[in-house]
Amino acid sequence: MIGTNKIDAEETVATILADLPHLMQGRAELDNPATLLDGRCVRPVDWQSWLRLDAAEIALGTTRQADRVKIADLDAMLQACHGIEH
C-alpha cells in the first residue's frame, strides 16, 4: 500500500541520515562532489540539461503527433541532456 511505503521510506531516510556522519568519515573527496565527479569523468545532469532533454522529447512527439516521445535509451538521453546531436 502507498501509505505503508511512505512510512518505510521515512524510516529508511532517517536511518541513512543518522549514519551519514559515520559514512562520510575520512572521505574528504565528498566535500566537493563536483570535483569528485569531474575526477571520474562524470558529466552531471543539471536543471538546464534536464530542460534540453524535455525539449528533445517534446520535439520527438511533434514528429509523431504525440505530446512527447520518451527517450529511454541512456546514451541517447545523455546526448539530449548535453546538447549532442545524434
C-alpha positions in Angstrom: 0.0 0.0 0.0 1.2 3.5 -0.7 0.8 4.6 2.9 3.0 1.8 4.1 5.7 2.6 1.5 5.7 6.2 2.7 6.4 5.1 6.3 9.1 2.7 5.1 10.7 5.5 3.1 10.7 7.9 6.0 12.3 5.3 8.3 14.9 4.5 5.6 15.8 8.1 5.1 16.0 8.7 8.8 18.4 5.8 9.2 20.6 7.0 6.3 20.8 10.5 7.8 21.7 9.1 11.2 24.5 7.0 9.7 25.7 9.8 7.4 28.4 11.3 9.6 30.0 7.8 10.1 29.7 7.0 6.4 31.5 10.2 5.4 34.3 9.9 8.0 37.6 10.1 6.2 36.1 10.9 2.9 37.5 14.3 2.1 36.6 13.9 -1.6 32.9 14.2 -0.6 33.5 17.9 0.5 33.2 18.9 -3.2 31.0 16.4 -5.2 31.6 18.4 -8.4 35.4 17.8 -8.1 34.8 14.1 -7.4 32.5 13.7 -10.4 34.9 15.6 -12.6 37.8 13.4 -11.5 35.8 10.4 -12.5 34.9 11.9 -15.9 31.2 12.0 -14.9 29.2 14.8 -16.5 26.3 15.6 -14.2 22.8 16.4 -15.5 21.8 19.8 -14.1 18.5 21.6 -14.5 19.5 23.1 -17.8 20.5 19.7 -19.1 17.1 18.3 -18.0 15.3 21.1 -19.8 17.2 20.1 -23.0 16.1 16.5 -22.6 12.5 17.7 -22.0 12.6 19.8 -25.2 14.0 16.9 -27.2 11.2 14.6 -26.0 8.6 17.2 -26.9 10.2 17.7 -30.3 10.1 14.0 -31.0 6.5 14.0 -30.0 5.6 16.6 -32.6 7.1 14.4 -35.4 4.8 11.6 -34.3 1.6 13.5 -33.4 2.1 13.0 -29.7 2.7 15.3 -26.7 6.2 13.8 -26.3 8.2 10.6 -27.0 10.1 9.4 -24.1 13.8 8.9 -24.7 14.5 5.7 -22.8 18.0 4.8 -24.0 20.6 6.1 -21.5 23.1 7.1 -24.1 20.5 9.0 -26.2 19.1 10.6 -23.0 22.6 11.9 -22.0 23.2 13.1 -25.5 20.0 15.1 -25.4 20.8 16.4 -22.0 24.2 17.7 -23.1 23.0 19.0 -26.4 24.8 16.4 -28.5 23.1 15.7 -31.9 22.6 12.1 -32.7 
